[in-house]
C-alpha cells in the first residue's frame, strides 16, 4: 500500500469546494462548542449530528471530525481568560494559562496555545497517516470472535476510566445494553420490549438518546450549577499596550515541549479509554518534572500551557486510530462519531480503509487542512470569541433546546423519538448529578447490538463452544491486550488525578 498516493487521493477529495466548506463550518462550530463552558465535543456532536442527515457521507464525516478536534482549540480560550475550562481536556491549561493572563500576557498565551494545538494536531495526523494502515493490515484477519472482543474491550476500558464510580458506570452500561435490545431479534424475528409500538420495532435509535444525554443533559446540569447566573466579570481585559504576539524566548523555550507533548499525547490517545484529559495532565506533570523552571509552574510558565495543549490535540488525533481501524470508540466523543458512521451504513473496523478508501483517506487528509484552518481562526478570531463568551446562558439555553428538538425530529419525523430525546435529557441530568456515566450508556447502546450480533455468529461458528476465543491467535491477543489495558488504565487515571492535584497546589 502506497501511503503517499493514498494521502494524495484523500487530499484531492478534501479540497473539493463543498468539502472545504463543510470543513470550515465544522472548524468554526467546534471552536464555538469548545468556547462555551459546560459543553464539550460530545455534546456538540450529538446536537449537530441530525443536521448532517442527508448530506454526502464524506463531507459530513469531515465536518463532524472538525467539530471534535476543533473543540480542543476553543476550550482553552476560556481556560486562559476565565480560568474556566471549556471541557475536561483543557483543565490542565488553566494551571498556567490564567496566571499568564493575569500577568498581562493573555495575547501571547492565546497565540501560543493556538500554535501548540496546531503542532500537536498535525503531529498526530502525521502519525495517523503512517500507523493507521499498519493497524488495519494487522486486523484484517479478524472475524466475529475478534469483533465481539473488541466491543468488550471498548466497554471495559471506559468503565475502568470511571474509577471509584465503577458501580455507577456498570449500571449505566447495563441501561445502554437494555435499550439496545429493544426491537426485533434478527435471528428469531420476535419483537423484544416494543410494548406494541410500531415505531419501536426498528429499535431505539441512538441519535435521540445521544442528543438528550449530552445536549440537554449538559444544559440542564449547567442550569442546576448556576451557570446561567454568572456574569462576565472574570474575563481578562486587554491592555492596549500589551504585546499580542509571543516573544522569541517563548518559541525557543517551548520548542522541545511541543515535541514531547505531541508524542506523549498521541500514544495516550491511541489507548482506548485514556483520552485527551489524561494525556494533557500527564504531559503537564512530565514537563514540570523535567523543566528547569518546574518550580514556576502554576505561576504563569509558558511551557505549562504548551505541554497540555499539544498533548490534548495529539490525543484527539490518536483516538481516531482505534476508531477507524478497530471500530472501538474510546470516549463519548468518538462514540458519537462511531454513531455517525453507522448512520450512513458504514462500519469502522479492520476492513474500513480497504473498503472505503475515499472516505478514510479523505478524512485523514482533511485533518491536515482542518488544523491549518483552526490555527488561523484561533489567532485572528480571538476578539470575536471573547465577545461570544459574554452571551448569557439564559439566552443560549433555550436556543439549544430548540435545536435539539428540531434536530431530533428532522431525522425520522418521529414524535416518539423527540419524546425519547427529552426523557434522555432528564435522565442525563440525573446521571451527571449522581455520578452515573452518560458516556458508558451511549457506548453500550452503540456497541451492544454489534457485540450481540458478533457473539451469536461466533457461537454458530463454534457450535456453542467458548473455546474459540482462546484457540484463535488474534482473539487471544485481544484478550491479552484487554487485560493489560484494564491493569494499565487505572494507573494512568491515578497518575492524571495526582498530577492535577499537585498542579492545583502549585498554582495556589
N, C-alpha and C positions, 0 to 999 in steps of 0.2 A: 504493500500500500504506500503510495507516494503522498506523504503528508502535505508537502508543499503544494502539489497540484490540487489536492482536495481543498486546501485552505483557499487557494485562488478561486476555485469553483464556488466555494461558500461566499467569498468576498464579492464575486460578480452578482450573486443573488442579493446580498445585503445592501449593495449600493444602488439597487433599483430605487427610483424616486418614491414609490409608495412605501417600500420597506424602510427607507431612510426617514420618511415622515412618521411612521409608526415608532421607529426607534427614538426619534426626537420627542414625541409625545410621551413615551414610556420613561425617558430620562427625566423630563420635567415633572411628570406626575410622581415618579419615585422620589425626587428631591422634596417635593411638597409633602408627600407622605412621611418622609423622614423628618421634616421640619416640625410637623405637628406633634407636640408632646402627647404621649399616651397612645399614639398609633405606632405602627411598625409595618414592615413589608408584608407580613402575613395578613394583616387587616386590609391594607391597600389592595393586595392581590385578590383577596376574597371579594371585596366590594366591587372591583372593576372587572372581575372575571366574566360576568354576564355581558359586559359591553363588547367583548371580543367574539361573542356568539355570531356566527355567520361570516366572520372575517376569514381571509386567507390564513391557513394554519401557520405558515412561516412568519408572516408579518405579526400575527397575534402572539406567537411564542417569543419573538424578538421584543415586542413591546412589554410583555409581562416580565421577561427576564430583566429588561432595563429598569422596570419598577423595582425589582428585587434588589439588584446591586446599586441602583441609584439611591435607594433609601439609606444606604450606608454613608453616602456623601452628605445627604441632607440632615441626618440625625446628629451630626457633630456641630452644626451651626448653633442649635440650642444648647448643646453641651458647653460651648465656648461662651456664648452671650448670656445664657440664663442659668448656667450650672444645672441644667435640666436635660438629661439625655433624651433624644427623640425616640430612641428604642434601646433595648438592652445591650446591643453590641457596641454602643458608643458610651457606655457608662465609664469605662476607663479613660475616655477622652476628657471627662470633666476634671480629672485629678490635677492636670496641669493646664488644660485649655482655659478654664475660667480664671485661674490665677494669672495667666498671661494677659487675659482681657482686663483684669483689674489693674494690671501694671501699665495699661495704656497700649498694649500690643495686640489688640483684637484683630486688626488688619493683617499683620504678619501671621498670626495664628490661623486665621481663616484661609489665607493663601497656602500656608504650609500644609494644612490638613487636606486641602484640595490636591496639592502635589503628591502628598503621601498616599492619598486614596488612589490617585491615578497610577502611581508606581506599583502599589500593592495589587490593584486590579489587573494591570497589564501583565505583571509577572505571573499572576495566577492564570491568566488566559494563555500565556505562552506555555506554561506547564500543562494546561489542559490540552493544548494542541499536540504536545508531544506524548502525553501519557494516556489520554482517552482512547486512542486507537489500540494501545497495548492492552489496556483493561478490557476493551471489547473483544480483542482477539483471544485473550485468555479465557474469557467467559463464554465463548461460542459453543463449548461442549456442554453447556448447562441444559438440563431437562426439567421436567416437572418437580423432581425432588429438590433440585437446587433453587428453583423459583420459590418453592414453599419455604425453604430455609432462609432465603434472602428476605422474604416478608417477615419471618420471625426475627431475623437479625435487626431489621429496621425498627420493629416494635420494642425489642428488648433494649436496644441501645438508647432509645428515647426514654423508656421507663427508668433505666439506670440513671439518666441525667436528672430525673426529678429529685433524686437524693432522698432526704428524710421524709418526703411526702410520697414515697413509692406506693403506699397502700392506696392513696387517692389516685395516683397515676394508673394503677391496675384497674380500679373501679371505672375510671374514665375510659380506659381502653375497652373494658367489657361492655360498657354502654355503646361504644362505637361498633364493636362486633355485633351486638344485638341489633342495632339499626341496620347493619349490613346484611342481616339475614332476611329482612323484610322483602317480600316479592315472590317470585315463582322459582321453585327449585329447578335448576337446569336439567337434572338427571331424571327426576320423577315427574316433573310437570305440575306438582302440587303447590298450591298457594301457601305462603307462610306469613302469618301475622298481618294479613291485609285487612282484616276486620270487615270484609265485604266491600271494600272501597276499590273501584276500578282504577283509580288514579295511583293506588299503591301496588298494583300488580307488577309494574316495572321496577319496584323497589324505591327506597328513599334516596333521592338524588343528593349528591354531595354538595352541590352549589348552595342551596338554601341553608344547609347546616353550617357550611364554612362561613358564609356571609353573616349568619346570625351569631355564631360563636365569636368570630374575630371582629367583625364590623360592629354590630350592635352591642355585643358583649363588652368590647373595649370601651365603647362610647358610654354605656350605662355605668361602667366601673369608673370612668373618668368623671362623670357627674357625681357619683357617690363620693369620690375622694375630694370633690370641691374644685375641680379644675375650671369649672365654668365661673367660679367666683374670683379667680386670680386675675390680677391686673398685669401690667407690663412694666412694673417698677424695677424688675430685676434685669432688664435689658441694659447692656453696657452702652453708654452713649459715646459716639466717636468724637475724638478731639480733632479739630480741623488741622492742628499742627502735627497730628500723629503720622508716623511713617507707615504707609499702607503696605508696601512691599517688604518681604523679608530681607535681612541683610545677607551679605556673602557668608558671614560666620554661621548664620542659621543653616544655610545649604551645606557648607563644609562639615559642620559638626554632626549633621544627621545623615550623611550620605551612606554610611555603613548601617545606620539604624534602619533605614528603609530596606536594605538588602536582608538583614536579619529578620525584620518583622514580616517581610513578604514570604520568605521561605518557611518560617515557623507557622505563620497563619495558614499557608496553603496546606502544609502537612496536617495540621489540626483539622482544617476544613474537610479534608478528604475522609477523615474518620466519621462514619455515620453517627450522629447523635452529639458530636462535640460542639460544632458550630462556631460562629463568629464571636460570641460573647466570651467563651473560654479562651479562644485564640487571642483576643485583644488583651485580656487580663494576664495571660501567660507572657505575651510579648512585653507588656509594661513591666512586669516583675523581672523578667530576664534582663531587659535593658537597664533597669535600675540597679540590678546586682552587678553588672559588668561595666557600667559607666563610671568614669572618674568623677562625675558630678552627681553621683547617685544620692548623696545627702540632700541635694537641692530639689530632688523630685518631689512634686506636690506643692512646690512654691513658684511654679512658672518656668519649668525647664522645657525647652522646645522638643528635645528628644522624648520627653514623657508624653507629648502629644503625638509625635510622628510614629512612635512604635505601635501603639494600639490601632492607629488609623491604617497603616499599611497592613497590619495583621488581619483586621476585620474584613477589609476588602479582598485580600488574598484568600481568606477563608470562604467568603461567599462564592468566589470563583471555584475553589477546590471542591465545594459541596456539589458542584454540577457534575463531577466525575461519577460518583456513585449513583446519582440520579439518572444520568444518561446511559451509563454502561451496565448498571446492575438493577436499575429501577427501584433504588432504595432512597426514599426521602428522609434525610437525617434531621429535619427540623420542620416546624409548622409552615414556614415559607416554601420550602421545597415540596412539602406535601400538597400545597395548593398548586404549585407548578405541575406536579405529577397529575393532579386532578385536571389541569388544563390540557395536558397531553391526552388524557383519557377522553376528554370532552370531544376531541376530534378523531377518536378512534385510534390513537397512537399509543403504543405501549413501550416506554423506555425499558431497555434491557440489553442483553448481550448482542442481539441482532439488530438493534435500533440503528446504529451507524451504518450498517451494511444495507439494510432495507430502506432507510430514509436518509441517504447521504446529503441530499439538498437541504433538508431541514436541519440535520445535525450540524453540518459544516456551515450552513448559513447562520445558525445561532452562534457558533463559536466565533465566526468572523465578525458578526455584529457586536460581540463583546469588545473587540478591539476598538471599533468605531464608537461604541457607547461610552467607553472610558474617556475617549478624546472629547466627546460632546459634553460629558459631565464635568470634565476639567474646566472647559470654557465657561459653562454655566455656573459652576461653583465660584469662580473668581469674579466674573463680571456681573452676576446677578445677586451678589451678596446684599446690596441695599434693598432689593426687591423682597428677598426672603426675610430680611429683618422686619419689613413692614407687614409681611404675612403673619409673623409671629404675634402681631398685635390684634389679629382678628379675634374677637371674643368667642369663647367656646359656646356661649348661648346662641350665637349666630351660626357657628359651624355645625353644632349638634343636629338641629332639625334638618339641615341640608343633607347630612349623612344618612339620616333615617329615610328621607325621601329617595335618595339614590339607591339605598339598599332595597327598598320595597319595589321601586321601578325596575331595578336590575334583575331581581329575582323573578318578578312576574314576566319580564320580557323573554326569558329563556323558553318556557313552555306555555306561557299564558295560563298558568295554573294558580288558582286561588289557594289550593291546599298547600302548595309549595311556599306561597307567600306567608300563610299562617305558620307553617313549619319554621320559616326563617325568623319570625317574631318570637315563636316559642324557643327556638335555639338561642336567640338573643338573651332572653331572660335566663335560660339555663347557663349560658356563657357568663353572665354577670355573677351568678351564684357560684359558679365554678372558680372564677377568679377570686371571689370574696373568701371562699373557704379553702382555697389551696388545691382544688382539683386541676386537672390538666386538659384544657380545650385541645391542645396540640395532640395529645395521646388519643383523644376521641376521634379527631379528624383522621389521624393516621390509621386507626383501626377501621374506620368507615371506608377508607380508600383501599387499604391493604387486605382487609378481611375477606371480601369476595374473591380477590385474586388468590389469597392463601387457600381458601376453601376449594377453589377450582383446581389449584395445583396439587393439593393433598389428595383429592378424590382421584385425579389422574394417576398420581403416584401409587395409591393403593390398588388401582386397577392394574397397573403395570406389574406390581409386585405380588398381586393376588392376596393382598391384605397383610403383607409382611413389612414391618417397620425396619427390618434389617437392611433394606435397600439404601437407607441413609448412611450407613457405615460401609457398605460394600462398594459404593461408587467413590472414586478418588475426589472428584470435585465437591460432592456433598460433604464428605468427611473433612475436606479442607475448610469449607464454610463453617462447619461446626466448630472446628478449632479456632478459626478467626473470631467467631461469635463469642466463644468462651474468653478469649484473650481481651476482646473489647469490653465484655461485662466486667472483667477484672480491672482493666486499664481506665475506663471512663470515670468510675468513682474517684480514682486518684487524681485525674485531671480536674474533675469538678472541685475536689477538695483543695487542689493547688490554686485553682482560679478564685475560690472564695477566700483562701488565705491571702492571696495577692491583693484582692480588693480590700480586705480589712487592713492590711499593712499600709496600703496606699492611702486609704482614708485617714489613718492615723498620721501619716507623714504630711498630709495636706492640712491637718487641723492645727 
